[in-house]
Amino acid sequence: MERDQIRETLRDFMGDNYLFGDTDRLPADEESLLEKGVVDSTGILELIEFLEDRFGIEVAESETVFENLGSIGGLTRFVLAKTGATQPVG
């Protein structure tokens, strides 16, 4: 799965599960999901479960930091790193 596919999968999940389909409220890729009110502490746990199930990765406790889970961009980079997925050049 490539970067854009991962990003869209994450955006779809958040729009459906946290914003009840109101995708206009999705923040820009580098904006904080917490500060924008998209997820809370319970939502982060659900998000981790989704990442593990959907992408077949394991999220260690030490990896549950803002850099990895705090924004759509951070999540995308984290999944790319964990899966070794391809990133198109350009």
Buried (B, 14 or more C-beta within 10 A) or exposed (E): BEBEEBBEBBBEBBBEBBBEEEEEBBBEBEBBBBEEEBBEEEBBEBBBEBBEEBBEBEBEEEBEEEEBBBBBBBBBBBBBEBEEBEEEEE
